Amino acid sequence: MAIAEQRSCDDGPLVLRTDSGPVATLTLNRAQRFNPLCEAMLDALEAAIEQAGRDPGVRAIVLAAHGRAFCAGHDLREMRAQPSQDYYRTLFARCTQVMLGIVRCPKPVIARVQGLATAAGCQLVATCDLAVAADTARFAVSGVTLGLFCCMPGVALSRNVPRKQAFEMLVTGEFIDAPTALRHGLVNRVVPSARLDAEIASLTDAIARHPPVAVQTGKRVFYRQLEDSLEDAYRFAGDAMACNMMEEDTLEGVQAFLDKRPPRWPSY
């Protein structure tokens, strides 16, 4: 077991890393405080994702949490202790850097949502490439109830959830349950809590059986083309596929299909 650790809000590691085969699980470790995204947690999470993303043995990353909450968002006590607009700008820029780090990580990042995910915690779920939730999990972007509209969580939320459903969550601050999150597209799968790890394993197994070059190319192209016009998206995707076709693993996969045999890929 490897542990990624930075400064802590309290004593002990903030983010735990455990490796099982090609899967690295990063676990938020502030259960009693509902795993807040305090400054130190942001530092630890960014470092852990960056390390796992660079690890050649890692094919997928699972973002999990201890306790009843997945993540309750920013640490309001920490924020209230420094009532400065410059501080808040720096904090939210720091959070943005972490969220972009998840998107830019070459490995798929899967949120394992076992409980509550609110505000920036819901943003964290929406930012991950995939999400599997327990049927008891709940989600909200509830800053509006405090007089603080969840503008930044709204960026990730509105890129996952249809516009009217996203705005309703943002403007009411009301919770939605896991089945509703599934219908809205915030999560990919919902299962009973006892099956959560098995469902995550089925997803990571499906990812890990494919050549890394295909998965990593796919993630990079997927997010880039979303920001382009239709014509530019096709041009960029076509160039990426042309490069992908020249990879040794891809050539072997195509030839194996033509030969009607299993591909002879190296062990990853």
Steps between C-alpha positions, in 0.01 A plus 500: 500500500627845406386815677495845341517768767534880520426754775202399713196684637537284813743221584558213258495462122230679306501275196579129514614312191456126466597307188328182382644379173464778243258704713603774742238598758536845656291534816408831663579445867316758710187300578403687818505832314325363190822518297505877433705649218713708733821644357705207624254247356521673162880478515493133597241407239684677220827330592340156525326531162816626334706213644248236399465655155877472444521143630541266199349213697173683560223459243211658693459716809213468749421802716336380822433632850473379857192560710139596436587776253691485176584871524312792653676765291725781615589546867274788602682557831827539315337735249329710766828542691652692206235742371703646216397514135859430397505192722174371354622556145818306581304218666259459210786514250667225702183291483480559125857373463408176678186448289692563179765258623236226508389578145859522374611183678572243228330221696120472543393624845192333652312649795387240754217684673396326819319793665431871495655717226422870536620826343864455392460133595229467237732690266764236569260223397400688185865561411602134518485317168262237640300462821343205679272573796343305778120515489507690830726780370362853470616802304451876526655831403356676801707816531196712412347406838790692661473792258795373293406377153702191401645662187806275472318174572254616236774484236550126544133432576374670184742293291345179636136574573241650260474877533164531672574221749842650577357847557223363719760335723705819512216745562310291758790331679282192540639148519447236237528128571721252315232373258425861400871568458513199267205626293659845475837356390698610805603138568539196274375223728308465827520182707430390859781597736608137539563477125684829460852356491398215267343749258811717508711190431289407199558847359874508565538147361329609179737798470815307587449235233554756224838637385603809703577699186139471385350597836737791556454631146126466540483699822714782363300526177162466674547813711682705236238448226217607731639854498537519120257582223360195320737542205806553723398207721493265201833630376667455838342157556606385153861601559495324837362179348760509223776519762330231711489266196879509477550372856641149529216380723239636262658337197509169688136537607381569146707214356369263764144592406574435132669170589207400723727440800552663844744793491849430631547809714786520749424465870428841645 
